[in-house]
Amino acid sequence: MKLERKNSVSRNEITLNGLDAAYYFNAGNGCLTGAGYNNARKVFVAPGNSANWALAIRINNEIRECGPEHMQSFIPMECNKTCFLSEWKGLKGISADFRVRVKWELKAGLLTGRILYDGLNGKAQVEKIIFPRLEFGYQPKCALAIPMGLGILIRDAERNIFNNPDVDRKICWEYLCQASMQFAAYFFGEQGMYFDSRDAEGYIKHAEFQGSSRGTFVYRAIHYVPLSKAAATAYNLPYSTGCRIFRGGWYDAARIYRAWALQQRWAARGPRQRAGDTASKITALAGWVWNRGKISETVRPVEKLSEKVRLPLALDWYWWHRGQYDAEYPRYLPPREGMKRFKTAIAGLKKRGIYCQPYVNGLCWDMDDIIWEKGGRQSAVMNHDQTPKAYVFNHYLGHRLVYMCGSARPFRQKIIKIARQLNRTGIDGLYLDVIGNYTNSICYSSRHNHPPGGGKYQVDGYRALLRQLRRFCPGMALCSESCAEVYLDLLEAGIMLDASWERFQDNRFKEVIPLFNAVYHGYFALFGNYAMLDGIPPYDPLWPRKGKWKKEEDWQKKCPDQFCLETARGLVWGLQPTVANLRLEHMDGEKFKGERNFLCQAITTYHKHRDFLLHGDMLPPGGIETKNITVRFLLRNIFTPEGQHKLHSKKVPAILHSAWQAQDGRRLLILANYSRKETAYIYHQQDQEIHGTMQARSFMTIELASAASQ
């Protein structure tokens, strides 16, 4: 967008008409005032003076948020049927030459915006661009879809967010710090507003919904500006942001984003490409065991499960390394039981056709370890005050793990060296923890080769690391945590714990939805949960003994449906089935027979239908009528102190479902009855209605009419 003056316009209201919707602007102040379907009233109405942009500017070491109201003049510069260009000039008390220009365009039904500024004279520094800032009146029983992890659905957002003093009437998501994608949606009934950023490079940013005292909701997208000399004078937001009125719910919003997302570099490896490269190791799998500990404790249960299902399985192996978990990183070698025994175990797994990937933390360095000064401090993400950005994950030890900046070579070189050493042991793949969900922190280090503040240096650096690993360790698969879109082309799979949502929090108004799968399914493999047959998390024997629980209750009896619900969720969402902390005692006897058989069913069902559940496309879910049952959950993670667990319960449909389309056009309905009783259902999808009954703890598949026959 060049700063060239066009003929001005002077109408009271300007309308940009799309294919099925219209967007209205105030010609007197440049603000979006509403949106509606063509030939209909405005569905979304904004206050007339609601500013659509703001800048967080540092002036004399204080941050001020400046918007149109702080500018000296406004000029509507250009308008046609699909474009509205405006300019504001003169920041009061700072610079008469300062100007901000905003351009809105309608492109393929999406209202896209761009913003730039120039003319600052050195008295101030822009640190954040808040654009767009869109304010509308909200409706009762409205909902929000947020791209955190697989996706979060917030029902009754009017009550739970916009008018909820306990959450500051706000929910925000940081891109690549748990947020995996760049869009969100607000909807009620059968209509809603879609919002996105179309950044193909991975800049540091976040977005939020917030309720106001005016009975409105505000969507804000925040971009962090590099604190460079050039950006102190002028800066052009390096991507567009957008919004769109649409009909439908979270799935429909995901499909709007999908049309753009699948054109980006990270979607270059689709289902066909992944079937023929290093990802084929992952695409052949029927299920995973996420185990930790010594060879005898970790390997043998996987072998027994493999003997039972007679299908390809994988071991995600934690605590193979020399030191304590969540401490002493990045010192991993030699393995706990020696290199010779480790290699023998890997060879044994390979002989049985079991894929194996050991754990390495791909982001953190222990600043309380003896090698901190040998590259850790030099590589660290630094806060504004030049202290390292650190977090204590392990409450038993209190060691501070510091986030590493993607631009820092010492850390990258350390990870590459470890990977090459492990690759020589015969491993099939390497699990790089945290890269997929916490690699876009703002870094203010004066040591690094990037300007402090915003930018895309984190993503550039971690993408460079992954490319180097693929080059130096050919044939070794790479996996990470979560499902950050910017790394999809460089990773084979990601572990997700979302199916075990209730093990981590008791949140009544948030629920997990497969939002990511509705966009990217087939372009990335997902596996994982925190589902344990006995409900008992592992405890590293190298940790202090006092932290280990002295007494365990019969959690299976207290929460009899939790494991099967988590297993069913993963399958119907298209995740490769996973069991955590599997032990030999779980594989024999009557106590865990029901859970064990259900797990084996999930593994068999997934493998048989990989053309849908791995390579296929997620269809609109449709609706299902079935009874709700009360499920009891144990809220407890690996660091929960004894006695501080929580038991909670909620109503959940007894049968879960999803619908899929294979690449050849065939369509399939997947049903999972995780409950302990036979249960009836009625499934609705467009004009189809299917009645049936499912046996307790069972899976069912039903062929649906193809798109061509409907």
N, C-alpha and C positions, 0 to 999 in steps of 0.2 A: 504494500500500500504506500504509494508515494504522496508526499505532501504537495499536491498541486491543487490550486483553487479551481472550483467549478462554479457554474451559475447557481446562485442561491434560490431557495424555494421558500414560500411564505404562507402555506395553507395551514389551517388550524389543526387538522388531523390528517395524517398520512397513512394510507393502507397499502400493505404489501400482500398481494394475493397469491397463495400457493395453489397446488392442485386441488386440495380439499379444505383448506383453512386460510384464514386471514389474520394478519398481525397489524396492530394499530399503534402509531407513534404520535406523540404530541410534537407538532412542528415548532412550538414555542420553546421547548426545553430539551427535545431529543429523546424523551423517555418512552419506553414501551408501556402502553396503557392498557393493553388487553389482547386477548386472542380468542378466536372462535371459529367454528366451522363455517364455511361459505354459506350464505343465505340463512344464517341463524344468528341468534344473539351471542354476545361475547360470553364464552364459558369461563374464561379467566379474566378477571378485571383487576388492574393494578391501580393504586393511588396515583393521582395525576402528577404529583411531584416526586414520585419515587425514582431516585437516581439509579441508573443501570451500570454505573461504574464508580470506583473509588481507587485512590492510591494511598498506600501507607508510606509516608515520607518522613525520613529522619531529618529533623531540623534542630540544630543546636543540641544534639544528643537526646532529643525527645522524638517519639514517634507520633505523628499526627495522621489521621485518616482524612484525606481531602477528596472532595467530590465536586460535581458541577456547581454546587452552591458556593464553593470557594473561588470560582473562576470569575473573571471580570466581564467576559462576553461570551455569547453563544451564537453560532451561525449554522443554520441548516444549509448545506452546500450543494447537495445533489439528490435528486429523487426521481425514480422511475417506477415501473410496476414491480420490480424485484430488488430494488436497491435504495437505501437511505444512508447518506453520508453526512456526518455532523462534525463540527469543530468547536472547541472551547479554548479560549485564550486568556492569558494573564492570571497567574497565581498570586493572589493578594498578599502583599508584603514580602514576596520572594522573588518573582521574576515576571516582568511585564511581557517578556518574549515566550514564556512557557505556553505550550499548547498541547492539547489532547485531541486526537481524532478517532472517531468510532465509525465503523462502516458495518451496516447490516445488509445481508443479502439472502434472498431465498434461492436455495439450490436443492433441487429434487425433493421438495417438501420440507427441508430443514432450514430454519432461520439461523444463519451463521453470522458470527460477529468477529471483528478484528479490532484491535486497539493499538495505538502507538502514542508516544509523547516525544517532544523534543524541546529545546530552548531553556533547559535548566542552566543556571549560571554558576554552579559550584557551591551555592549556599545550602543546598539540600541534596539528599540522595533518596531515590525511590527504592524501597526494599520489597514491596509487594504490589502487585496489580490485582485488584479485585474486579474481575470481569468474567461473565456478566454478574450483576447483582439484580435479580429479578424478584419482584414482590407481587404476590397475588392473594386474593381472598381464598380461604380454604373451606372445605365442605365437611360436614359430619361424616364419620365412618370412613375417612380417607385413609390411604395406605401409602407407604414409601418402600421402594426397592433400592437397596444400597449395595454397591459392588465390593463388599468386604468378604474375603475368602471366596467360597462358592457363591455367596449372595445372602443378604439378610432382608427379610420382609418384616415390616413394622405395621401391624394392623392398628386401627383406631388411632392414627397419628395425631389427630386433634387432641385426644385425651392423653396419650402416652408421650408425646413429644412437644407439640406446640403449646399445650397448656399444662405442662408438667414441671413444677418448680424443682423437682428432685433431679432433673437432668439439664437444668439451665435452659430448658426449651430448645435444645439444640442437639443435633447429631452430625458429626463430621467424619470424614474418611480421608486418610492420607494416601496418596498414590504410591504404591509399592511398599508401603508400611501397613500391611494387611489389606489395603484396597488393591484389587488385582486388575481392575478395568477402570474406564474413565467416563462412565455414564451412570445416571440414576433416574428414577421416575417417581412422580407423584400421581396418584390416580384415585378415582372414586367412581363407583358404578362401572360403567363401560367406557369411561373417558379419562384422559389424564394429560400431564405435561411431561415431556421427556427432555433431559438435559445432558449435554456431554461436552468433553474437550476432545479435539481430534489431533492429538500430539503423537507423532510417529517416532519421536526420539527419546522420550522418557524424562522430560523435565520434572524438577521437584515442584510439587503442587498439592493442594488439597481442596476439598469442596465440602459444603455443609448445607443442611436445612435448619432453619431456626424460626420459631414462632415469635411474633411481635406483639406489643401491647395494643396494636390497632386491630387485632383479630385477623392478621394476615400471616402467611408464611413467606420466608425469604430464602431463595437459593443463591448461594455465593460460591464462585470458583476463585481460588486464590493461587496466583502464580508468584513464585519467589524470584526476584530479579537478581542477577549477578551484581556484586558490589564492585564493579570495575569502573575505570575512568570513562569508558565509552558509554556505559549504561547510566552513569551519573549525568550525562548530557542528553542522550536520546536512546530510546529503546522501542523495538517493535515486537509485540507478543508473537513468538515464533510459530504459532499454530492458531487455528480458529476454534471458537467455542460455539455451541449450538443449543437450540431448543426447538421443540416441535409439539404441537397439540396432536394427540393420537387417540385411537379407540382401542380399548383392551386393558390388559394388566401387565404384570412383570414380564411374562413371556413375550408379549408383543413389543415391549420396550427393548428387550434383548435383541429381537430380530432387526430393529432399526439400527442398532449399533453394529450388529453382525455384518450388515451390508458394507460398512466401511472397514471394520476390523479385519475381515478376511482378505482385504486388498493390501495389508501392511506386510512388511518384511518378516515379521514374526510368524506369519501364517503361511510361509513358503513351503513348509513340510506338512502337507495334508495327509489324509488316510492312505492314499496310494504310495506316496513317497516314504512314509514311515514303515510300511510293510516290507520295504526292500533295503533298508540301511541298518545302522546300529540299533535303531529302535525296534527291530524285529525281535530282539531278545525280550523286549517288554511286551510287544503285541502278541507273543506266543503264550503269555502267562495266563493261568486260570485263577491264581490267587497269591496272596502274600502272607508271610508270618513276620511280624515285627517283634523280634526277640532281642534280649540283652543278656550279657554275661559270658561265663566260661563256655568252652566248646561243648562239654558234655550237657550243659543246661540249655544251650542255644540250638545246637544242630540236631540232636536226636529227635526232639518233638517235630521238627519240620520233616525229617525223614519219615516218621511214622504217619504224619498227615499225607505225605506224598504217596506212601504205600497204600493208604486207604482210598484216595481219590483217583490215583493213577493218571494224574494230569500234571502239566508243568507248573511248578510253584517257585516262589522267590523268598529269599531271606534278606530282610533289612536288618543288618547286624550292628547293634550298639554295644558299647562297653567291651569291645575286642581290644581296645587300645591300652597302653601302659598306665595311663593316669586316671584320675577320678573324673567322672562325668561332670560336665559344666565347670571344669577347672583345668589348669595347666595347658590350655590350648596355646599355640598349635604344636605341642609335643605329643605325638601319637605313637611313634615307633620307639622300641620294638613292641610287638603285641604282648599282651599280658602273660600269655603262656609260652612265649618264645616264637621266633620266626618259623622254626621247623614245624612245630605243631600247628601253627596257623596255616602254613602252606598245605600241610597234609589234610587239614579240615576243608580247605577250599577245593582241593583235588577230589576229596570224597563227595562233596556236594555236586561238583561238576559231573562226576561219574554217574550220579543218580539223576542228572538232568535238572538239578535245582540251581536256579540263578542266585547269586549272592552279591550284595553290595555292602561294604562296611561304611560306618559313619565317620564323617569329618565335618567339623563346623566351618562353613564357608565364609563367615562374616567376622567372627570374634577372636580376640587375643586376650589372654588373662593378664591383667596388669599387676596382679599380685604374685605372678610366677617369676622364676629366676631369669627367664630370657626376655622379659618385657623390654629392656633397653636395647635388645638386639634386633630392632626393627619394628617393635610394637608402637612405641611412642611416635616414631617417624611416620607410621602408617595410619595413625588414629584419626577418626572423625573428631574434630575439636568444636566445643561449644563457643559461644561468643566471647567468653572470658578466657579462652585458650586452655580450658580443662578438658580432658578426654570425655567423650560421651560413653558412659558406662552403665551397666545394669547388673545387679546381683540376681542371677537366675537360680543359683543353688543356695537355698537358705540354710543348709546344713553347714556349709563351708564359709559363706560370706565373700567368696572371691568375686571381684568385679571384672566382668567381661566387657571389653571395649569394642565398639563397632569400628570396623576398618573402612577407610575411604577407598572407593573404587579406583581413584587416580594414583594410589600409593603402590609403587612397584615392590617394595620389600615383602609385603604380605602376599601379593600375588605370586612372587617367586617362591615363597615358602610353601604355598598350597600346591604349586606345580611340582615342586620337588617331592612332596609327600605323595601326590598322585602317581608320579612316575615310579616311585619305590613300591607302592601298593600294586600298581599294574603288573609289576614283575612277579607278584605272588600268584597270578592267575585269576584274580577276581574278574567277575563279569562286568561290574559297574561300580560307580562311586556315588555315595549319597553326600551331597554338599548342603548341610543344614543352613537354614535361615536365608539363603540367597534369594529365594523366591518371595519373601514377604517382609524384609526389613532392609532393603539396600538403597534407599533414597533419602537418607538423612542429610540435612543441611550441614555443611562443613565450613568452619571458619579458620581452618589451619593456615598459618602463614608459611608453612613448609612446603605445601603442595603446589602443583603446577596449574591450579585452577583459581579463578577469582573466588573469594569467599562469598557465601550466600547461595543464591539459586544457580541453576544450570542443569546440565545433563551429564556431568562428569561421573556421577555414580554409576549410571547405567552404561555409559561408554566403557568405564573401567571394568565392570563385572562382565559385560559382554566380551571384552578383550580377554579376560581370564578364562571364560568358557571356551572361546575359540582356541586359545592356546592349549587348554586341556584336551580338546578334541584333536588338535594337531599332534601333540606330544604323546598322547595315549590313544592311538587309533584303535577302533573296535571296542573301546571301553564305554559303556553307557553312562550317562550323567543324569542324576535326578536331584531334586531339591525339595524344599518345603513349599507348600501352597502352589498357586497357579498364576503368578505374575505374567501378564501377556507379553511383556517385552523380551522375555527369555524363552518363549515357546520353541523357537526354531533351533535353539542351542541345547535344549534339554529333552530327555526322553519322557520323563514322568515327574509328577509331584505327589507328595504325601499330603492328605487332607484329614483333619480331625473333626470336620464339621458334622459328620454323621453321629458323633458322640457329643453333641452340643451340651446336653444336660449333665455331662460329667464335669463340666467346667463352670457352669453358671446356672442359676435359677432365675431366668428372665422370662416373665410371662407374656410380654408384648413383642418380643423378637423371636423369629424362627428362621432356620436356615432354608434356603431355596436353591435349586440348581441353576442359578442365574448364569454362571460361567459356562455351564454345559449347553445352555440354550444358544450361546454365542459360538463357542469353540469346540464342541464335542467332535471328536475325530481328528483334531489337530494337536492333541496332547493327551497322554494317558494319565489318569488319576487313580490313586489307590489310597487306602488308609482309613483308620478310625482309631478310637481308643478302647475298643470293645474287648474286654477280658472276661473269660468264662467265669472266673471266681471273683472278679471285681477287685483283685488285689494288685496294685501297681508294683513293679520291681523296685528293689533297693540295692544300689551299688555296694558291694561288700567292702569297697575301699572308703566309703563314707564313714563318719563316726557312728559307732554302734548305738549310741544313745538316741539317734534319730529314727531307728527302725522301730516300727510298731511292735509292741510286746504281745498284743492280743488282737486277733482278727475274728470278726463275726461271720456268720454264714450269709454273705452278701447275696449269693445266688437265691437263697430263700427269701430274703428281704426284698429283692428287686428281680423277680423271676422273669420279667419280659424285657429287661433293658438290653441284654446282649443280643437277643434276636431282633429287636427293633433296630438297633444300630447296624446290624448285618443287613437287614432288609433295606434300610434307607440307602446304604451304599450301593447296593445292586440296582435299585430302581432309578438311582441318579446316574447310573452308568460308570460307577467306580469299580475297579478290580477288587473283589472281596478280600478282606484283611482280618486277621485276628492278632491281637496284641498279647505279649507275655504268655505264650503258649508253653505249658510245661507237660512233662511225661504223664503226670497224674491226671491231666485233663483228657488224655487219649484212651484211657481204659476205664472200665467199671461203669456203673449205672448212674452215678451222681450227675455227670455232665453229658449223659447220652443224648438228651433232647437238644441241647445247644450244639453239641458236636455234629449231630446229624443235620441240623439246620445249616450249619456252616458248610458242610460237605455238599448239601443241595445247592447252596448259593454258588459255590465254586463250580459245580457241574453246570448249572444253569447259565452262568456267565460265559464259560468257555464255549458252550454249545451255540450261544447267540452273540458271539463277538462281532458278527457282521452288523448287528444292530447296536450292541452295548459298548463297543469299542470304536468301530469304524463308521457307525451310522450317524444320523442327524436326529436331534431331539425334536419331536413334534409337540404341538400344543398339548398340554397334559389332559385336557378334558376334565370331566368331573366324575366322582364316584360317590355313591350312596352306600354307606355301610355303618355299622355301629361304632361308636367311640368307646374305648375302654380306658380305665385309669391305669397308667403305668407309673410305677415307683422307680425313682432314680437315686443312685448313689453319686453325690457330688464330691469328687475326690481326685486329686492329681498326684503326680509323683512326689511333690514336695509338701503335701498336706500333712501337718503335724498330727500325731495321734490324738483323737478326740475332737478334732476340728473339722471333721467331715460333716456332711449334711445329707439328710434324706428328704426328698421332695417328690411330688407327684403332679401329673397333669393328664388331661384327657387327650387321647391320640386316636385317630382312625385305626381300626384293627387291621385293615387291608391298605397297603400302600401301592401306588401304581405309577406308571409312566408309559409313554408311547414313543416309538422310534421308527425311522425309515432307513432301510439299507440303501447302499449306493445303486442297486438295481431297481429301486422303486418299491420293493416289498415293505409292508408296514406291520408292526408287531406291538401288541399290548403286553406289558409285563405287570404281573400282580404278585404281591407278597403278603401272605397272612402270617405275621410274626406271633400272633396270639396263640393261646393254648386251647382254643375252642374252634369248632367248625363255624364258619361265618359266611353269611350271604352278602351279596353286593349287586348293585346296578351301576354300570358304567355308561357315561354319556360322552359322545364326541360328535359334534355337528348333528347329522341326522341318524347316527348309529346309536343303538341302545342295546346293551348286552347284560343279561341277567345270569347269575350263577351263584354257586356255593363253593367255598374252598375249605379243604381240610385244615386242621390246626397245623401251624408251623410248616407251611408249604409254599411253593412257588408255582405259578401258572403262566403260560404264554398263550396268547390268542392272536391269530392272524387277522389283521384289519383290512378293510377294502383299500386298494391302492389309490393314489391320487388320480390316475387315469380313469378309474372306474367310477369315481364319485361324480 
